[in-house]
Amino acid sequence: MTVAERTLRRGSLLIVLLAASVAWTSCDLASASNTAILNANSPIAPTVQHRFEYKGEDVVDGEVAVESKIQSDDLDAILSRNGFSRSDVVDARIDSVKIINPESAPSLRDADVFLGTDAEGPRVAQVTSFPDGASFVVDTSTPVLEAVRNDEARTLYGRFGLESAGDGAVKAEVYYRLEVEGV
């Protein structure tokens, strides 16, 4: 076999491999364009604000456990405003949770926040001490796809350690990262 014949065969093989890789990449890119990511940087960000309100009589030995109530749009409203629904969600995570202790409430010592109505749900935030007493952001990457799809992401359950008893409230801002299909 001459040098020219070998070069021609190698060239043909390279062209076939190049064409196959372009075709494979095009298919991959086409499937990726069918999804979108909604996060804190989106025009209508999937951020849900919760409020944990409690009475002084609920505080036992400096601890209180309470379910939250949503104080903003819920995920259904946010998805709808973005043109999607829960059935379009293919991946869901909580990126971070900001826990806010209003100045009018007793100071927080610590906090555990769970997705759902009790401590059996996934823990989405844990703060062992509040350096400034007012707020703290917990970065997390908690997968919550099933909870989002099954409409179980409406409530948070919080256990809070307080510096003193008394009526109060704690706020939590939950930053979701949602991948949706159907774009």
N, C-alpha and C positions, 0 to 999 in steps of 0.2 A: 504494500500500500504506500503510495507516494505521500509526501508532505501535504500536497494540495488536497488530496482525498481526505486525509485525516482532519485537516482544517475545516473542510466542507462539512464533514460529519459532526465535528464538535460544534460548529456554528449552527447547524440544524438543530442539534440537541439543545443548545443554549436558547435558541428561538422558541422551541417547544416549551422549555422550562419557564422562560420569561412570560409567554402567553398564559400558561397555567397559573403562574403566581399573580398575574394581573387579574385574571378571571376570579381566582379565589379571594383576592383582596376586594374586588368589586362586590362580590356577594356578601362579604363580611360588613363592608361599609353600608350596603343597602339595608341589611337587617338592623344595623345600629341607628339608622336614620328614622326608624319607626318608633323610637323611644325618646323621652325627654327627661331631664333631671329638674326637679323642683327643690330648691334649697333656700337658705337665707339670702342668697344673692338674686333670687327670682323677683320679678316685678310684684307678684302676689305671693309672698313667701309663706311656706307652710309652717308658720309659727303660731302656737296656741298658748294663750295665757290662762292660767289656772289660779284660783284663790282658795286657800285653806282657812276657813274661819272657825274660831273656837271660843268657848266661854271659859272664864276662870275656873268654874266648877268642873270642867273637863280635864283640867291639869292635875295629874297625880304624881307626886314625888318629882316635880319638875319636868315631867314628860307629858306630851299630848299626842294622840293619834287621831287623824281626821281625814275624810275624803274631800277632794277638791270639787269645785264647781267651775265650769268654763266661763271666762270673762271676756272672750273675744269670739271671732268666728271659729267654728270647729273644723275638723278636717274635711267633712262633707262640703261645707260652704267654700272652703279654700280650694278644694279640688274642682268644684263646680265653677267657681270664678275663673279658674285656669282652663276650663273646658274639658274636665275629666270627671271620672267617678271612682269609687273604691274598686270596682272591678277592673279598672285600667292599671292599678298599681301592681307592678311586678317585683319591686324591691322597696323596702321601707326601713329606715334607721332613725334613731334619735341621735343627732350630732352632738347636742349639748343641752343642758338645762341650767337656766339662771334662776337661783333661789334668792328672793328679795324679802328682807325683813323690814317692813315699814317702821319708821321712827316712832310711831304711836303705839307699837306693839312691844311686848316684852322681848328682850334681846335673845337671839338664838345662840345656843351652845353648839348644837349639832343637828343634823338632818339626815333622814333616809327617805327617799321617795321611790315609790313603786308604781308601775303601770297597772291599773286595775283598781278594784275596790278593797284589796287587802294586801298583806305582805307576801302573798303567794305569787303575785305577778312579778315580772322581771324588774329588778332594781335599775332605775334609770339615773339616779343621782345619790351620792353619799358625800356628806361633808362632816368631817370630824371636829372641825373648829372654824368659827367665822372670824377671820383676822380683823375685819373692820366692823363686824356686827351688823352690817346693813345688807350686803349681798355677796353672792359667790357664784361663779360660773363653773360648772362641772362639764368638762369635755368627755364625751363618751362616744361609743359607736355601737349602741345597743340595737340589735336586729329586732324589728317589731312588725314584720310583714303580716303574720297571721293575726295579730291584734288589730292592725289597721284594716285588713280585709274583712274581719269578722265584727267590726264596729265595737271593739273592746278597748279603744284608745280614748274614750270620752272622759274617763275619770283617772285621777292619780290618788294614791293613798300615801299620806305622809306621816312619819313619826318624827317629832321634833323635841329636842331638849331645850328647855327654856331657863333663862337666868332667874326669872321670877314668875309667879302665877299672875293671872289676870286675863281679861278678854283680849283677844288679839287676832291677827291674821298673818298668813305668810303667802306670798305670791310665788308662782313659778312660771317662767317662760320656757316652753319646750320647742326646740328648733329641730324640725324633722328634715330628713333628706329622702325624697320620694322619687323613684323612677317609675314613670308611667309610659304605657304604650298606647298607640292609636293616634300618633301625631300625623 
